[in-house]
Amino acid sequence: MQQNGDMARERQEMVAQLELYGIRNARVLDAFRTVRRHLFVDEESRPYAYSDGAMSIGFGQTISQPYTVAYMTSLLVERRPSGRVLEIGTGSGYQAAILDALGYEVFTIERIAGLYEAAGRVLDALELPVQRRLGDGTLGWPEEAPFDGIIVTAAAPHEPRTLMSQLADGGVLVVPVGDLGSQQMTVIRRRGERFEHELFHSFAFVPLCGSEGWGDNNE
């Protein structure tokens, strides 16, 4: 995993670019300086790991561009700075590693077995205490609920009601909601049995598949 070295300079350049794009949270920026993104992509992609673009990780999935990860993470950190966080869509494992670097107790679910296994190998090699599950992320992780934060790294066709029900009181859900072409980043905070909503910028994510997401044929 060290073929490209530590790539500290490239990581610092990425953080400087994130600051130019408006990411201001010092804890988030420190996490991005710490986590070695190049370890979460394949050998051929590593020279480009710190460019601000999404990259294929196989199985029709991508590792989101650093700005998108930083943006979503900032929305969570600024509203729920600590606690237990569930990630829906492990993908490469990079977002889970960022959350771990921020001090959260991290749980993550991936529905694609190949990605689940690949991310697990990287997270284990880094000795990160991330709890992982293979399955339908739209159903959450009821045995471990409630969560202080939930972050969904795929496009939901509507508010994920089951995930909302697994938030702790005061807990925050960060999720892109919309159609397959464009989604609006949405923050949902639980207040007892009431839910407050904040709407932010538009993004384009791969679809959230599962029983409460898009079908495998995106229907």
Backbone bond lengths (Angstrom), bond angles and torsions (degrees), N, CA, C in turn:
res aa  C-N    CA-C-N  psi(-1)  N-CA   C-N-CA  omega(-1)  CA-C   N-CA-C  phi
1 M - - - 1.460 - - 1.528 112.82 -
2 Q 1.312 117.83 -5.41 1.457 119.44 -175.05 1.524 113.01 -102.96
3 Q 1.324 117.47 15.19 1.459 120.85 -175.30 1.524 112.26 -53.10
4 N 1.304 118.17 -38.79 1.460 122.00 -178.59 1.528 112.27 -96.54
5 G 1.337 116.68 13.89 1.447 120.06 -179.35 1.519 111.74 69.73
6 D 1.319 115.39 -162.49 1.457 120.42 -176.67 1.528 112.29 -79.02
7 M 1.344 117.62 -25.61 1.460 123.75 179.83 1.525 112.16 57.03
8 A 1.334 116.29 36.26 1.464 120.80 -178.28 1.524 111.71 -62.82
9 R 1.324 116.26 -38.81 1.471 118.65 -179.63 1.519 110.90 -63.92
10 E 1.330 116.38 -43.85 1.464 120.07 178.74 1.519 111.23 -63.11
11 R 1.319 115.90 -35.86 1.465 119.50 179.25 1.526 110.41 -67.46
12 Q 1.316 116.80 -40.93 1.461 120.16 178.76 1.525 110.92 -65.35
13 E 1.334 117.14 -38.77 1.466 120.55 177.08 1.528 110.60 -63.54
14 M 1.336 117.01 -38.39 1.456 120.57 176.95 1.530 110.67 -62.18
15 V 1.326 116.46 -44.01 1.463 120.63 -179.84 1.526 110.63 -63.85
16 A 1.318 116.71 -40.51 1.471 119.82 177.66 1.525 110.68 -61.02
17 Q 1.317 116.15 -38.80 1.462 119.75 178.10 1.529 110.88 -67.85
18 L 1.326 117.14 -39.55 1.462 120.46 176.98 1.533 110.62 -59.85
19 E 1.327 116.57 -39.28 1.465 120.12 178.18 1.526 110.45 -64.46
20 L 1.332 116.79 -40.81 1.458 120.00 177.46 1.522 111.51 -62.18
21 Y 1.335 116.90 -33.11 1.457 121.95 -179.75 1.527 112.89 -80.31
22 G 1.343 116.96 -4.18 1.455 119.31 174.33 1.509 116.27 108.55
23 I 1.335 118.63 4.64 1.464 120.37 175.77 1.520 107.36 -77.39
24 R 1.325 117.02 120.43 1.455 121.10 -172.73 1.527 114.07 -118.21
25 N 1.322 117.96 -17.69 1.462 120.22 -174.78 1.532 110.08 -65.78
26 A 1.330 116.47 119.42 1.460 120.81 -174.58 1.521 112.02 -64.32
27 R 1.325 117.74 -36.40 1.464 120.11 179.48 1.523 110.99 -66.02
28 V 1.304 116.22 -41.14 1.465 120.09 179.14 1.524 110.13 -64.67
29 L 1.315 117.60 -45.73 1.461 120.88 179.83 1.524 111.03 -61.64
30 D 1.334 117.61 -39.24 1.465 120.56 177.79 1.526 111.31 -63.62
31 A 1.332 116.45 -38.85 1.463 119.77 178.50 1.520 110.76 -63.61
32 F 1.321 117.13 -39.54 1.460 120.72 179.31 1.533 111.73 -70.08
33 R 1.331 117.01 -27.57 1.466 119.74 173.95 1.530 111.10 -71.39
34 T 1.317 116.37 -28.25 1.460 121.55 -172.39 1.521 113.12 -87.88
35 V 1.339 117.27 -46.10 1.466 121.01 -172.54 1.523 110.19 -77.05
36 R 1.306 117.08 128.49 1.462 123.00 -175.88 1.536 109.54 -85.91
37 R 1.312 115.89 93.50 1.467 121.43 -175.14 1.526 112.46 -60.68
38 H 1.324 117.21 -31.26 1.463 119.47 -176.86 1.523 112.80 -64.90
39 L 1.330 117.61 -18.33 1.460 119.79 178.05 1.529 112.51 -76.49
40 F 1.325 116.73 -11.42 1.466 121.15 -175.97 1.529 113.04 -101.86
41 V 1.330 116.71 7.48 1.462 121.10 175.37 1.518 108.52 -125.63
42 D 1.329 116.98 168.90 1.460 119.46 -177.53 1.531 111.08 -75.12
43 E 1.336 115.31 168.61 1.467 121.09 -174.74 1.531 112.43 -55.23
44 E 1.335 116.77 -43.79 1.462 120.18 -176.72 1.524 112.33 -65.40
45 S 1.321 116.84 -29.28 1.470 120.94 -176.25 1.516 113.18 -87.58
46 R 1.316 118.18 -12.42 1.463 120.31 -171.85 1.526 115.02 -59.94
47 P 1.340 119.85 -36.10 1.471 117.66 177.49 1.530 113.68 -61.45
48 Y 1.339 116.97 -19.19 1.472 121.81 -176.84 1.532 112.17 -108.97
49 A 1.336 116.38 9.16 1.466 120.17 -170.94 1.521 113.36 -62.18
50 Y 1.340 117.44 -26.49 1.461 119.90 -175.12 1.524 113.28 -103.27
51 S 1.322 116.70 7.70 1.462 119.65 171.52 1.516 108.47 -75.53
52 D 1.323 116.82 153.53 1.465 119.75 -174.65 1.528 110.63 -87.68
53 G 1.301 114.41 72.78 1.460 120.02 178.38 1.516 110.60 -151.75
54 A 1.329 115.88 155.62 1.462 120.27 174.24 1.522 108.91 -73.33
55 M 1.337 116.64 151.38 1.452 121.83 -178.46 1.515 109.23 -136.27
56 S 1.324 115.87 143.51 1.459 120.54 179.02 1.529 110.61 -67.60
57 I 1.344 115.08 138.98 1.466 120.64 173.39 1.529 110.36 -121.86
58 G 1.354 114.79 15.73 1.459 119.52 179.13 1.515 112.22 89.12
59 F 1.326 115.45 168.73 1.471 122.51 177.43 1.529 112.36 59.75
60 G 1.343 116.88 24.80 1.447 120.79 -179.33 1.519 114.32 72.64
61 Q 1.319 117.37 16.96 1.458 122.34 -177.59 1.525 110.58 -115.39
62 T 1.333 116.11 165.37 1.459 121.38 -179.62 1.523 111.08 -133.55
63 I 1.322 115.43 157.42 1.460 121.56 163.08 1.520 105.20 -90.12
64 S 1.315 116.36 123.50 1.469 120.37 -175.43 1.522 110.94 -63.30
65 Q 1.336 115.44 154.98 1.457 119.72 177.27 1.524 109.34 -60.86
66 P 1.327 118.36 148.59 1.463 120.84 -178.03 1.529 113.70 -52.53
67 Y 1.340 117.67 -40.03 1.460 119.27 -179.22 1.520 111.35 -60.21
68 T 1.327 117.32 -42.26 1.469 120.19 -179.46 1.524 110.79 -63.33
69 V 1.325 116.82 -44.63 1.465 120.48 178.50 1.530 110.00 -61.69
70 A 1.327 116.29 -44.24 1.466 120.36 -179.30 1.523 111.66 -65.46
71 Y 1.323 116.84 -39.04 1.457 121.75 -179.53 1.533 110.62 -63.35
72 M 1.332 116.02 -50.16 1.466 119.91 179.91 1.530 111.11 -63.30
73 T 1.322 115.64 -42.10 1.460 119.91 -178.74 1.515 110.81 -64.27
74 S 1.337 117.14 -39.96 1.465 120.52 178.51 1.523 111.62 -62.36
75 L 1.334 116.90 -40.48 1.461 119.88 178.36 1.529 111.08 -59.84
76 L 1.325 116.23 -38.15 1.463 119.95 178.22 1.525 111.58 -71.83
77 V 1.327 116.22 -51.09 1.464 120.91 -174.26 1.525 111.66 -60.48
78 E 1.324 116.39 -38.59 1.464 119.59 -176.84 1.526 112.71 -72.31
79 R 1.324 117.13 -15.35 1.471 120.93 -179.70 1.522 113.04 -111.60
80 R 1.311 116.79 -25.71 1.469 121.49 -179.88 1.525 107.52 -146.25
81 P 1.328 117.64 84.18 1.465 121.20 -169.16 1.519 115.97 -73.12
82 S 1.339 118.59 -9.55 1.460 120.25 -178.93 1.523 109.14 -152.70
83 G 1.324 115.67 171.04 1.462 120.14 175.44 1.515 113.06 118.65
84 R 1.336 114.41 -158.51 1.461 122.62 -176.18 1.525 108.81 -99.79
85 V 1.342 116.14 126.32 1.465 121.13 -175.15 1.525 110.08 -124.13
86 L 1.335 115.05 134.13 1.457 122.34 174.97 1.523 109.17 -105.47
87 E 1.335 116.30 127.38 1.458 121.59 174.55 1.524 108.92 -104.17
88 I 1.319 116.79 132.04 1.465 122.18 176.28 1.523 107.81 -104.07
89 G 1.328 115.94 111.98 1.458 121.71 -177.63 1.518 111.16 102.36
90 T 1.319 117.63 76.90 1.469 121.53 -177.58 1.514 111.41 -59.94
91 G 1.336 116.30 -40.61 1.461 120.01 -178.47 1.511 111.57 56.38
92 S 1.328 116.05 -124.14 1.468 121.78 -179.24 1.525 112.98 -75.60
93 G 1.340 116.89 -20.72 1.454 121.71 -174.64 1.522 113.42 99.13
94 Y 1.340 117.14 -5.19 1.470 120.56 -175.27 1.524 112.35 -65.10
95 Q 1.330 117.58 -46.46 1.463 119.31 179.70 1.524 111.23 -60.75
96 A 1.324 117.04 -40.23 1.466 120.26 178.25 1.524 110.80 -62.01
97 A 1.337 116.73 -39.40 1.458 120.51 178.95 1.525 111.21 -66.15
98 I 1.332 117.03 -38.94 1.470 120.88 176.26 1.528 110.13 -61.41
99 L 1.323 116.60 -45.71 1.467 120.23 179.92 1.526 110.91 -62.64
100 D 1.328 116.53 -39.95 1.463 120.07 176.82 1.528 110.93 -62.76
101 A 1.327 116.97 -41.70 1.465 120.48 179.51 1.525 111.75 -63.32
102 L 1.324 116.19 -25.28 1.469 121.06 178.16 1.529 112.60 -83.07
103 G 1.327 116.90 -3.55 1.452 120.88 175.54 1.512 115.88 94.40
104 Y 1.334 117.45 5.83 1.460 119.99 177.26 1.528 110.33 -74.35
105 E 1.321 115.98 155.02 1.463 121.74 165.50 1.528 105.31 -86.24
106 V 1.325 117.05 116.21 1.457 121.58 -165.75 1.529 112.05 -107.53
107 F 1.339 114.30 132.42 1.455 123.69 171.56 1.528 106.54 -121.86
108 T 1.327 117.71 140.55 1.459 119.07 -178.52 1.522 110.55 -144.18
109 I 1.341 115.68 144.21 1.463 122.18 -177.80 1.523 109.17 -124.59
110 E 1.327 116.22 134.80 1.454 123.00 176.31 1.525 108.90 -131.04
111 R 1.336 116.86 136.71 1.465 119.88 -177.80 1.518 113.48 -92.49
112 I 1.351 117.92 -17.62 1.463 121.77 -177.24 1.523 109.03 -97.50
113 A 1.322 116.57 117.49 1.465 120.99 -172.76 1.528 112.33 -58.40
114 G 1.344 117.56 -41.77 1.455 119.91 -179.11 1.518 113.09 -61.43
115 L 1.325 116.57 -41.39 1.464 120.28 177.39 1.521 111.45 -70.17
116 Y 1.320 116.14 -40.98 1.468 121.14 177.84 1.529 110.28 -55.28
117 E 1.334 116.13 -45.71 1.464 120.63 -178.12 1.524 111.50 -70.38
118 A 1.347 117.05 -42.70 1.463 120.17 -178.76 1.528 111.47 -65.00
119 A 1.328 116.60 -45.98 1.467 120.31 178.72 1.519 110.39 -63.29
120 G 1.318 116.22 -38.61 1.457 120.25 179.60 1.522 112.18 -61.20
121 R 1.327 116.27 -38.73 1.466 119.14 179.38 1.529 111.12 -63.99
122 V 1.331 116.79 -41.25 1.467 120.08 179.99 1.529 110.40 -68.65
123 L 1.313 117.09 -47.01 1.471 120.34 -178.45 1.523 111.02 -63.10
124 D 1.341 116.80 -38.08 1.466 119.88 177.33 1.523 111.17 -67.60
125 A 1.350 116.62 -41.52 1.462 119.98 179.54 1.530 111.39 -61.31
126 L 1.327 115.94 -33.05 1.468 121.38 178.42 1.521 112.35 -85.74
127 E 1.341 115.82 -2.84 1.468 122.57 178.58 1.523 112.33 57.53
128 L 1.335 115.31 42.07 1.459 120.26 178.00 1.523 109.68 -91.06
129 P 1.322 118.23 134.43 1.463 122.01 -175.62 1.528 112.89 -82.81
130 V 1.330 115.97 52.04 1.463 121.49 -179.02 1.524 108.66 -91.01
131 Q 1.328 116.40 126.24 1.464 120.70 179.01 1.525 108.57 -87.53
132 R 1.334 115.95 129.15 1.461 121.09 -170.73 1.520 111.25 -120.80
133 R 1.334 113.99 152.35 1.458 120.35 178.34 1.524 109.19 -145.31
134 L 1.328 116.24 140.32 1.457 122.72 173.89 1.518 108.08 -98.85
135 G 1.342 117.02 122.29 1.453 118.78 -179.41 1.513 112.82 165.02
136 D 1.316 115.72 -167.98 1.454 124.06 -178.52 1.527 109.75 -80.84
137 G 1.326 115.94 105.08 1.456 119.78 -176.67 1.512 114.37 -65.67
138 T 1.335 117.80 -23.95 1.463 119.46 -179.28 1.523 111.81 -65.39
139 L 1.322 117.11 -17.68 1.465 121.29 178.67 1.522 112.20 -91.59
140 G 1.337 116.19 -4.52 1.450 120.01 178.44 1.517 112.79 69.22
141 W 1.331 114.08 -154.49 1.464 121.69 -177.97 1.521 107.00 -136.55
142 P 1.331 117.45 75.24 1.466 120.50 -170.82 1.525 114.52 -59.03
143 E 1.334 116.65 -30.40 1.465 118.79 -179.02 1.527 112.53 -66.91
144 E 1.336 116.55 -22.50 1.472 120.79 -178.84 1.521 112.80 -105.56
145 A 1.321 117.31 -6.74 1.464 121.20 179.56 1.533 109.77 -68.07
146 P 1.349 117.44 155.30 1.473 127.02 7.06 1.524 112.63 -87.51
147 F 1.341 114.63 160.95 1.454 122.66 179.87 1.523 110.49 -114.09
148 D 1.325 115.72 145.17 1.461 120.62 175.79 1.528 111.29 -75.05
149 G 1.327 115.41 -27.36 1.454 120.16 177.80 1.517 110.55 -147.61
150 I 1.316 116.35 147.46 1.458 122.91 172.14 1.517 107.06 -133.67
151 I 1.323 116.51 131.61 1.458 120.80 179.37 1.523 108.44 -125.37
152 V 1.321 116.48 125.79 1.464 122.62 -175.81 1.519 108.07 -108.14
153 T 1.328 116.79 119.44 1.459 120.62 -174.16 1.527 111.92 -102.10
154 A 1.326 116.17 35.42 1.463 122.46 176.20 1.525 107.80 -151.46
155 A 1.340 115.20 163.75 1.464 120.89 -173.11 1.517 112.20 -81.31
156 A 1.333 116.68 118.72 1.459 121.70 178.03 1.533 110.33 -92.50
157 P 1.344 117.61 138.62 1.462 119.63 179.49 1.526 113.41 -75.09
158 H 1.339 116.40 -16.30 1.471 121.89 -179.21 1.524 107.89 -161.73
159 E 1.299 117.07 173.19 1.466 120.47 177.88 1.527 109.63 -58.26
160 P 1.317 118.30 128.68 1.474 120.85 -178.55 1.534 111.13 -80.89
161 R 1.308 115.83 93.48 1.469 121.00 -171.68 1.530 113.04 -62.32
162 T 1.328 117.36 -38.99 1.464 119.06 179.90 1.519 110.69 -64.35
163 L 1.325 116.73 -42.09 1.457 119.67 177.76 1.524 110.71 -64.86
164 M 1.304 117.03 -40.09 1.465 120.06 178.03 1.520 110.93 -59.33
165 S 1.329 116.43 -37.28 1.468 120.38 -179.09 1.520 111.97 -69.34
166 Q 1.336 117.39 -16.75 1.465 120.73 -178.96 1.518 112.94 -96.41
167 L 1.328 117.13 6.84 1.460 121.26 173.09 1.517 111.20 -78.26
168 A 1.317 115.86 141.44 1.453 120.62 169.18 1.525 109.26 -70.90
169 D 1.324 117.44 161.44 1.462 120.38 175.31 1.527 108.20 -60.95
170 G 1.323 116.24 125.05 1.459 121.44 -174.53 1.507 113.65 88.13
171 G 1.333 116.69 -4.23 1.454 121.46 -179.69 1.515 112.53 -71.44
172 V 1.325 116.03 159.59 1.465 122.88 -172.62 1.529 110.31 -126.36
173 L 1.336 115.11 132.47 1.460 122.87 174.28 1.523 108.83 -111.60
174 V 1.336 116.96 126.83 1.462 122.60 176.61 1.522 107.23 -111.67
175 V 1.349 117.16 120.18 1.465 120.38 -173.51 1.524 110.80 -152.21
176 P 1.345 118.03 134.36 1.465 120.03 171.66 1.528 109.97 -81.01
177 V 1.333 117.37 124.94 1.464 122.15 -175.77 1.525 109.33 -122.33
178 G 1.329 116.15 131.95 1.457 119.36 177.92 1.510 111.91 163.78
179 D 1.326 116.12 -157.37 1.463 119.73 179.04 1.530 109.29 -90.03
180 L 1.325 116.68 -173.89 1.459 119.56 -174.82 1.527 113.04 -73.02
181 G 1.325 117.37 -17.34 1.453 119.98 -178.85 1.507 114.29 -88.91
182 S 1.337 117.10 -34.64 1.456 121.11 -175.79 1.521 109.54 -156.57
183 Q 1.333 114.79 141.90 1.455 119.71 179.64 1.524 110.10 -132.45
184 Q 1.312 115.50 151.15 1.463 121.08 178.43 1.518 108.73 -100.06
185 M 1.330 115.91 126.46 1.450 119.18 179.03 1.532 108.76 -65.52
186 T 1.312 115.03 126.56 1.460 121.82 -172.44 1.521 109.35 -125.25
187 V 1.327 116.38 134.21 1.459 122.54 174.59 1.524 107.87 -113.73
188 I 1.318 115.82 124.86 1.460 122.12 -179.06 1.529 107.92 -119.52
189 R 1.338 115.93 122.31 1.466 120.28 179.31 1.524 109.27 -112.08
190 R 1.315 115.92 133.93 1.467 120.45 179.27 1.520 110.68 -86.39
191 R 1.320 115.59 130.81 1.464 123.17 174.44 1.525 107.00 -126.51
192 G 1.327 116.42 87.16 1.458 119.64 -173.62 1.514 110.09 65.58
193 E 1.333 117.15 -120.39 1.464 120.89 176.98 1.528 111.70 -97.72
194 R 1.326 116.42 8.35 1.459 121.97 179.76 1.524 109.70 -107.95
195 F 1.336 116.26 149.17 1.459 120.90 -179.06 1.521 110.03 -125.74
196 E 1.343 115.86 128.39 1.450 122.43 177.67 1.528 109.55 -99.61
197 H 1.336 116.01 144.18 1.457 121.01 -175.23 1.529 111.34 -121.50
198 E 1.321 116.15 140.03 1.460 123.38 169.60 1.528 107.42 -127.96
199 L 1.326 116.78 138.52 1.456 121.74 -179.14 1.520 110.23 -115.24
200 F 1.339 115.88 139.15 1.462 121.46 -175.89 1.527 110.30 -129.98
201 H 1.318 117.28 -154.03 1.460 122.21 -172.56 1.525 112.50 -67.24
202 S 1.322 115.04 165.15 1.467 121.78 177.95 1.521 110.70 -92.68
203 F 1.338 115.50 146.30 1.458 123.25 179.49 1.517 108.20 -139.37
204 A 1.332 115.84 176.22 1.462 121.52 174.80 1.522 108.82 -131.92
205 F 1.327 115.69 110.60 1.454 122.64 -178.66 1.523 110.67 -112.51
206 V 1.333 116.11 162.61 1.458 120.15 168.05 1.528 107.40 -66.64
207 P 1.339 118.76 153.93 1.462 120.60 -175.81 1.522 113.70 -69.11
208 L 1.319 115.24 143.84 1.459 122.70 171.55 1.523 107.94 -80.67
209 C 1.320 116.88 109.91 1.462 120.89 -177.96 1.521 110.32 -98.94
210 G 1.310 116.05 148.94 1.455 121.23 179.72 1.503 110.43 147.07
211 S 1.310 115.34 -177.93 1.460 120.09 -174.25 1.523 112.70 -66.34
212 E 1.335 118.29 -24.09 1.462 121.65 177.46 1.532 111.11 -116.93
213 G 1.324 116.26 20.93 1.456 121.54 175.65 1.504 109.77 -126.57
214 W 1.325 116.84 -148.31 1.446 120.99 173.86 1.524 108.91 -77.40
215 G 1.315 117.26 150.48 1.454 120.25 173.74 1.514 109.93 -71.09
216 D 1.322 116.91 170.26 1.474 120.79 179.98 1.510 112.00 -61.13
217 N 1.334 117.95 -21.47 1.473 121.81 175.47 1.516 111.63 -99.51
218 N 1.368 114.95 17.65 1.476 122.07 179.29 1.523 111.50 59.62
219 E 1.314 115.55 43.20 1.464 121.42 177.84 1.525 108.88 -119.92
